[in-house]
Amino acid sequence: MYAQMVKSTGQGVKPREEMSEEERHFQDRVDAGEKIEPKDWMPEGYRKTLIRQIAQHAHSEVVGQLPEGNWITRAPTLERKAILLAKVQDEAGHGLYLYCAAETLGVSRDDLTEALLSGKMKYSSIFNYPTLNWADIGAVGWLVDGAAIMNQVPLQRTSFGPYSRAMIRICKEESFHQRQGYDIMMKMAQGTPEQKRMAQEAINRFWYPSLMMFGPSDKDSVHSAQSMAWKIKINTNDELRQKFVDQTVPQAEYLGLTVPDPDLKWNEETGHYDFSEPDWAEFYEVLKGNGPCNTERLEARRKAWEDGAWVRDGLMAHAEKRAARTAAQ
Ligand code: BYC
């Protein structure tokens, strides 16, 4: 099911002279900055790529609740607990906006969830890392939501209407998420030596996994060229990673924390930081399911899906009964 609906082709952009008339017209609309809406004609590859990317994003929002939810019961104050609860609920909401956007492309949320649970669809690599102490919640908000915003702000201009509109709502909330993460880091960094040490350990743990969130380096990215031609993606993976590093390093300095990269250096000539690439072998292992928490995360999603079956069945039975009653009237 998933393979027919979702698997996109990847690599290369179709040259204009090889496009059909419909494809050329479609590309002209995209180039002119028009929004594509669900009932408009679109190339099959465009539809599949969008389903893959939007659903992967939706799954990430939902799975992303798990490492943070892990700390709700142990938040250090009532205020921190209320803020974290609100943030985790926001992530669930983001997942819902995105599943709805994917559904406009002709897939069902059930199919997408099943594709996630069977390992055919991915979610962001970052959520396969554990949150070991409270400072990790700060690092997730600051770095992980920070990386997410860097990726998602340009996606507000993506060519597909429902995705673009979902991103506008999501970005508003993500900026609050990042601020709350930075606020936790600030408190910890200015706290006792032990708290500062915890904050430093959190950045040590989350720096490289956050850099991996942007995807493989441009030379290894399978989908970037076509996705950018269709304005499904606005920037390359490396462009966004560089922007993230440039924005985040001064924030770390302000906190008095060290970015765990001995080769990190401001480059006067380029006007950017030079930095070390993440360990791509680790990234691909995490994608294959071999990260520290892959099994645990999928187990939690599977359990939630199975535990919620009676609610879905009940709602369907109710809907069917209502439809039958209406038909009989
Ligand atoms: N993790 O050709 P490429 C969030 C896969 S934030 C897992 O460059 P593309 C949140 C990629 O799918 C996170 N897989 O691909 C934050 C492809 O494999 P398939 C969610 C990854 O699609 C805080 C292969 O590697 N954000 O939700 O052009 C709290 C080759 O890559 C990753 C989004 O999803 C990765 N990091 O670019 C709570 C944003 N990177 O599918 C929640 C929207 C790459 O061919 N997504 N892969 O088997 C995107 O912008 C793009 O999909 C990516 C990848 C930049 C992630």
Residues whose N, C-alpha, C, O or C-beta is under 5 A from the ligand:
A	BS01	BYC	Q53 Q56 H57 S60 E61 G64 E91 K122 Y123 S124 S125 V144 D145 A148 N151 M212 M213 F214 G215 P216 S221 V222 H223 S224 S227
